[in-house]
């Protein structure tokens, strides 16, 4: 193959940890197919965007990127849109950004190798992929691709007449997960393992069931095999991922989610295990019991509540009440180990009254969260909430968001102060030279910045004992005790 220039690609990722890990697997797949990753769009032959559509702002960023770099099409560069926006918008992306050649939802990532071959073949022979419905092409695979001569379809816009068009848009009924041995992990010490994909909950505001398909779990054997492989490679922290990670159902019927947590935590060489995101409906006391019993399971649970009002929870189709949510909080607060609890909250959902919002504020006081990720309601395509009258003005949504953030800031100030004088183990994540501080993360998922003597031997990925000396609303400060 001497003399043949290597194909290059650039990948930018938007959104959640699931997207970040999906991108690690996409990068690994591309490298295995002979591509080389580059750092800028100008260096790349293939430009990919792994997208998020959970909120409109994230979605618009992608289209702005595509518009900004459209001029590079004249240099022969190809563009691809991956992930949730790809699945949500489908072929409409070709209309909005005609220079795009590849549209691939996350459920189709396992078919990337053949799609890349089609992309290259299309450049050579002038053909392009014309997506057809499953009903039209029942004999084809489930994303139903068909090759058609570039000049045959007069309905296509002339601007796109010579473009390759490839889609991977599986319907939400696929039972397959994206598993690959070629994951290109970006952190050599902490790594992700996706154990369940998709979502069956259909919350009224959420696009995930429509963009990532139905819930489908990996076997516990495959998850544990990946965990052992990561430990052998020197990883010491694993984070199990899923849209609803605790909705995990072992296809082999061997392990519950709590039993899988325990088994991963017992893999030799693994010092920490995290998991996100949990759904309250499927959160059971066995998870808390596992955290109590297995020292490697981190003392942190992210349990999104979205609203403190049962009336709003019902409108959101969250499948639990305020009282049922607080029952799960009580399980965690009764644990032998202190568990840090964080959550998500949406303000301004259609129909939310001032009384509903006040119940959410009271819930913050009652639970005492260590962090709250809060958002204004934003209507999303295909979701049931689109049928509701979004009568709450934007300025009122903003006021409620600011009030909630102010209340939570006061709670966090008090909660973080409780750590002053305590000794915590941290994983070292790096060093801030400007502040002459090392950056660490505790089992409770708190950032702990600390100083150490010049004689201390510290590197990223090592563990150290740190005495907490000061606190801030979002971080702690301390001094090294011992490595």
C-alpha positions in Angstrom: 0.0 0.0 0.0 3.1 2.3 -0.2 2.3 5.6 -2.0 -1.4 5.5 -1.2 -2.3 8.5 1.0 -4.1 7.5 4.2 -7.7 8.7 4.6 -8.2 11.2 7.3 -11.2 12.2 9.5 -12.2 14.8 12.0 -14.9 14.1 14.6 -16.6 16.6 16.9 -18.9 15.4 19.7 -21.9 17.2 21.2 -23.9 16.1 24.2 -23.8 13.5 26.9 -21.4 10.9 28.2 -23.2 8.3 26.0 -22.3 10.4 22.9 -18.7 10.8 24.1 -18.3 7.0 24.5 -20.1 6.4 21.2 -17.5 8.7 19.6 -14.7 6.6 21.2 -16.2 3.6 19.5 -16.7 5.4 16.2 -13.1 6.6 16.2 -11.9 3.1 16.9 -14.0 1.7 14.0 -12.7 4.3 11.6 -9.0 3.7 12.6 -9.6 0.0 12.1 -10.9 0.8 8.6 -7.7 2.6 7.7 -8.5 6.1 8.6 -6.4 8.5 10.6 -7.9 11.0 13.0 -6.7 14.6 12.6 -7.2 17.7 14.8 -8.8 20.2 12.4 -11.4 20.1 9.7 -8.9 21.6 7.3 -6.7 18.5 7.6 -9.6 16.0 7.2 -11.0 14.2 4.1 -14.1 13.2 6.1 -15.7 15.6 8.6 -18.1 14.0 11.2 -20.4 15.5 13.8 -21.8 13.3 16.6 -24.9 15.2 17.6 -27.2 15.8 20.5 -30.9 16.8 20.2 -32.0 16.8 23.8 -32.2 20.6 23.6 -32.6 22.9 20.6 -29.4 24.8 21.3 -27.3 21.7 20.9 -29.0 20.8 17.7 -28.5 24.3 16.2 -24.8 24.2 16.9 -24.4 21.3 14.5 -26.2 23.1 11.6 -24.1 26.2 12.3 -20.9 24.1 12.0 -22.2 22.5 8.7 -22.9 26.0 7.3 -19.5 27.4 8.5 -17.6 24.6 6.7 -19.7 24.2 3.6 -17.0 26.0 1.6 -14.7 23.0 2.2 -16.9 20.8 0.0 -15.1 22.3 -3.0 -11.9 20.7 -1.8 -13.5 17.3 -2.1 -14.2 16.9 1.7 -17.1 14.7 2.7 -19.5 15.5 5.6 -21.4 13.2 7.9 -23.9 13.7 10.7 -24.1 11.0 13.4 -26.2 10.5 16.5 -29.5 11.9 17.7 -30.0 14.7 15.3 -29.3 12.3 12.4 -31.9 9.9 13.6 -34.4 12.7 14.4 -34.1 14.6 11.2 -33.1 11.8 8.8 -33.1 12.7 5.1 -34.3 16.2 5.9 -30.6 16.9 6.8 -29.8 16.6 3.1 -32.3 19.3 2.3 -31.0 21.6 5.0 -27.3 20.9 4.3 -27.0 19.5 0.8 -23.3 19.0 1.1 -23.8 16.2 3.7 -23.1 12.7 2.4 -23.7 10.5 5.4 -26.5 10.5 8.0 -26.3 7.8 10.6 -28.3 7.3 13.8 -26.6 5.7 16.8 -28.5 2.4 16.3 -26.7 2.0 13.0 -23.1 2.5 14.2 -22.4 -1.2 14.0 -22.8 -0.9 10.2 -20.3 1.9 9.9 -17.6 -0.2 8.1 -19.9 -1.1 5.2 -21.2 2.5 5.1 -17.6 3.8 4.8 -17.1 1.4 1.9 -20.2 2.8 0.2 -19.0 6.3 0.8 -15.7 5.7 -0.9 -17.4 3.6 -3.7 -19.8 6.4 -4.3 -16.9 8.9 -4.8 -15.4 6.6 -7.4 -18.5 5.5 -9.5 -20.8 8.4 -9.1 -23.6 6.4 -7.4 -25.3 7.5 -4.2 -27.3 5.8 -1.6 -31.1 6.5 -1.8 -32.8 5.5 1.4 -36.1 3.7 1.1 -38.6 2.7 3.6 -38.6 -0.8 5.1 -42.0 -1.4 3.6 -40.7 -0.6 0.1 -37.7 -2.9 0.4 -38.7 -5.6 2.8 -36.0 -7.9 1.5 -33.2 -5.4 2.4 -31.6 -5.0 5.8 -33.4 -3.0 8.4 -32.1 0.4 7.4 -33.0 -0.4 3.8 -30.3 1.2 1.6 -30.5 1.1 -2.2 -28.0 2.3 -4.7 -29.3 4.3 -7.6 -27.4 6.1 -10.4 -26.7 9.7 -9.5 -28.6 11.2 -12.5 -31.7 9.0 -12.2 -33.7 10.9 -9.6 -34.9 14.1 -11.1 -36.5 15.1 -7.9 -33.2 15.6 -6.2 -32.0 19.1 -6.1 -29.4 19.9 -8.8 -26.9 21.1 -6.1 -26.8 17.6 -4.7 -26.9 15.7 -8.0 -23.4 14.4 -7.8 -23.3 13.8 -4.1 -23.1 10.5 -2.4 -26.1 10.0 0.0 -25.8 7.3 2.6 -28.2 6.8 5.5 -28.2 4.5 8.5 -31.5 5.0 10.2 -32.6 1.8 11.9 -36.1 1.9 13.4 -36.4 1.8 17.1 -37.1 -1.9 17.2 -33.6 -3.1 16.7 -32.3 -5.5 19.4 -28.6 -5.0 18.6 -26.1 -2.9 20.6 -23.0 -1.2 19.3 -20.2 -3.5 20.5 -16.7 -3.2 19.1 -13.3 -4.3 20.3 -11.8 -1.2 18.6 -12.8 1.5 21.1 -10.4 4.4 21.1 -10.6 5.6 24.7 -9.5 9.1 25.3 -8.6 8.7 29.0 -6.0 6.0 29.9 -7.2 5.6 33.5 -11.0 6.1 33.5 -13.2 4.4 30.9 -16.9 4.0 29.9 -18.8 0.8 29.2 -22.3 1.1 27.7 -24.4 -1.7 29.2 -27.8 -0.6 27.8 -28.9 1.5 24.9 -32.2 3.2 24.1 -35.2 4.0 26.3 -38.8 2.7 26.8 -40.0 5.3 29.3 -41.3 7.9 26.8 -41.2 10.9 29.1 -43.4 13.6 27.6 -40.5 16.1 26.9 -37.8 13.7 25.8 -36.6 12.7 22.3 -34.4 9.8 23.4 -36.9 7.0 22.7 -37.3 8.4 19.1 -33.6 8.9 18.5 -31.9 6.0 20.2 -34.6 3.3 19.9 -36.0 0.8 22.4 -34.1 -0.4 25.4 -31.6 -3.2 24.6 -29.0 -4.6 27.0 -25.7 -6.3 26.5 -25.1 -9.6 28.2 -23.4 -9.5 31.6 -20.7 -11.8 30.2 -19.8 -9.3 27.5 -19.8 -6.4 30.0 -17.6 -8.3 32.4 -15.2 -9.3 29.6 -14.8 -5.7 28.6 -14.2 -4.7 32.3 -11.5 -7.3 32.7 -9.9 -6.2 29.5 -9.8 -2.6 30.7 -8.3 -3.7 34.0 -5.6 -5.6 32.2 -4.8 -2.4 30.2 -4.4 -0.4 33.4 -7.7 1.2 33.8 -8.7 1.6 37.4 -12.1 3.4 37.1 -15.1 2.3 35.1 -18.3 4.1 34.5 -21.3 2.0 33.4 -23.5 4.0 31.0 -27.1 3.9 29.8 -30.0 6.3 29.1 -31.6 4.4 32.0 -28.6 2.4 33.3 -30.5 0.7 36.1 -33.2 -0.5 33.6 -30.6 -3.1 32.6 -32.0 -6.5 31.8 -29.4 -9.2 31.2 -30.4 -11.0 27.9 -29.0 -14.2 29.4 -31.0 -13.7 32.6 -27.8 -14.2 34.6 -27.5 -10.9 36.6 -29.6 -8.1 37.8 -28.2 -4.5 37.5 -27.2 -4.6 41.2 -25.5 -8.0 40.7 -23.7 -6.6 37.6 -22.5 -3.6 39.5 -21.1 -5.9 42.2 -19.4 -8.2 39.7 -17.7 -5.2 37.9 -16.6 -3.8 41.3 -15.0 -7.2 42.1 -12.8 -7.2 38.9 -9.2 -7.3 40.0 -7.5 -4.0 39.4 -10.6 -1.9 39.4 -10.7 0.7 42.2 -13.8 2.6 41.3 -17.1 1.9 39.6 -19.7 4.6 38.7 -23.0 4.4 36.9 -25.3 6.9 35.2 -28.0 7.8 34.5 -30.6 6.0 36.8 -34.4 6.2 36.4 -36.3 6.4 39.7 -38.9 3.9 38.5 -36.3 1.1 38.3 -34.1 2.2 41.3 -34.4 -0.5 43.9 -32.9 -1.0 47.4 -30.6 -3.7 46.1 -28.6 -1.0 44.4 -28.0 0.7 47.7 -27.2 -2.6 49.3 -24.6 -3.2 46.6 -23.0 0.2 47.3 -22.8 -0.6 51.0 -21.3 -4.0 50.4 -18.7 -3.4 47.7 -16.1 -0.7 48.5 -15.2 -0.1 44.9 -18.7 1.2 44.1 -18.6 5.0 44.3 -20.6 6.8 46.9 -22.6 8.8 44.3 -26.0 8.3 42.6 -27.4 10.6 40.0 -31.2 10.2 40.2 -33.1 12.8 38.0 -36.3 14.0 39.6 -37.3 16.7 37.0 -40.0 18.2 39.3 -41.0 18.1 43.0 -44.7 18.2 42.1 -46.6 14.9 41.6 -49.0 16.7 39.3 -46.1 17.8 37.1 -44.5 14.3 37.2 -47.7 12.8 35.9 -47.9 15.4 33.1 -44.2 14.6 32.3 -45.1 10.9 32.2 -42.3 10.2 34.7 -44.0 7.0 36.0 -43.5 7.8 39.8 -44.8 10.3 42.4 -43.0 12.7 44.7 -43.6 10.2 47.5 -42.1 7.3 45.6 -39.1 9.4 44.7 -38.5 10.3 48.3 -38.7 6.7 49.3 -35.7 6.0 47.1 -33.9 9.0 48.7 -34.7 7.5 52.1 -33.0 4.2 51.1 -29.8 6.0 50.2 -29.9 8.2 53.3 -30.2 5.0 55.5 -27.1 3.4 53.9 -24.1 2.8 56.1 -21.9 4.8 53.6 -22.8 8.5 53.0 -24.0 8.6 49.4 -23.8 11.8 47.4 -27.0 12.5 45.5 -27.3 14.6 42.4 -30.3 15.3 40.1 -31.8 17.0 37.0 -34.7 19.5 37.2 -36.8 21.0 34.4 -38.6 24.3 35.1 -41.4 25.8 33.1 -42.9 22.6 31.8 -46.3 23.3 30.3 -48.9 23.8 33.0 -46.4 24.3 35.9 -47.9 26.6 38.4 -46.2 28.7 41.0 -47.4 26.1 43.5 -45.8 23.3 41.5 -42.5 25.2 41.3 -42.6 25.8 45.1 -42.9 22.1 45.6 -39.7 21.6 43.6 -37.9 24.2 45.8 -39.1 22.4 48.9 -37.8 19.1 47.5 -34.3 20.6 47.1 -34.4 21.5 50.8 -35.7 18.1 51.9 -33.2 16.0 49.9 -30.1 18.2 50.1 -28.6 17.5 46.7 -24.9 17.9 46.2 -25.5 19.2 42.7 -28.5 19.9 40.5 -28.4 20.2 36.7 -31.3 22.5 35.8 -32.9 23.4 32.5 -35.7 25.5 31.1 -38.3 23.4 29.3 -37.7 23.3 25.5 -40.2 21.7 23.1 -38.6 18.9 21.1 -39.7 17.2 17.9 -42.0 14.1 18.1 -42.5 14.4 21.9 -45.9 14.1 23.5 -45.5 17.5 25.2 -45.9 19.2 21.9 -49.6 18.7 22.3 -49.6 20.7 25.4 -50.0 24.5 25.5 -46.6 25.9 26.3 -48.1 29.1 27.9 -45.3 29.9 30.3 -43.4 32.9 29.0 -39.6 32.6 28.5 -38.9 35.3 31.0 -40.9 33.4 33.7 -39.0 30.2 32.9 -35.8 32.2 33.3 -36.9 33.6 36.6 -37.8 30.2 38.0 -34.4 28.8 36.8 -32.5 31.6 38.5 -34.5 31.1 41.7 -33.9 27.3 41.7 -30.1 27.8 41.0 -29.9 30.3 43.8 -31.6 28.0 46.3 -29.4 25.1 45.2 -26.2 27.3 45.6 -27.1 27.9 49.2 -27.6 24.2 49.8 -24.3 23.3 48.1 -22.4 25.9 50.1 -23.6 24.2 53.3 -23.1 20.7 52.1 -19.6 21.2 50.8 -18.5 22.9 54.1 -19.2 19.6 55.9 -16.1 18.1 54.2 -13.7 20.6 55.7 -11.4 18.7 58.0 -12.2 15.4 56.4 -9.7 13.2 54.6 -10.7 12.0 51.2 -9.1 9.7 48.6 -8.9 11.2 45.2 -8.0 10.0 41.7 -5.5 12.5 40.3 -6.8 14.0 37.1 -4.1 16.5 36.3 -2.4 19.7 37.4 -3.3 23.3 37.2 0.1 25.0 36.8 -1.3 28.5 37.1 -2.6 27.7 40.6 0.1 25.3 41.5 -2.6 22.8 42.4 -3.3 19.1 41.5 -6.8 18.3 40.4 -8.5 15.3 42.0 -11.9 13.7 42.1 -13.4 12.0 45.1 -15.6 8.9 45.3 -18.5 11.3 45.9 -17.7 12.8 42.5 -16.5 16.1 43.9 -13.6 18.0 42.5 -10.9 18.4 45.1 -8.0 20.7 44.1 -4.9 20.2 46.4 -1.3 21.2 46.9 1.6 18.9 47.4 5.3 19.3 48.2 7.8 19.2 45.3 9.0 15.8 46.6 5.6 14.2 46.1 5.4 11.9 43.1 2.0 12.4 41.5 0.8 11.5 38.0 -2.7 11.4 36.4 -4.5 8.1 37.3 -2.8 7.7 40.7 -4.7 7.8 44.0 -3.9 10.1 46.9 -5.2 10.9 50.4 -6.0 14.6 50.7 -7.1 16.7 53.8 -9.9 19.1 52.9 -9.0 22.6 54.2 -11.6 24.8 52.4 -14.8 24.6 50.4 -16.5 26.4 47.6 -20.0 25.9 46.1 -18.8 23.5 43.4 -15.4 22.3 44.6 -13.1 21.5 47.6 -9.5 22.6 48.3 -7.0 20.6 50.3 -3.4 19.4 51.0 -1.8 16.1 50.2 -1.6 13.7 53.1 0.0 10.7 51.4 0.1 9.0 48.0 
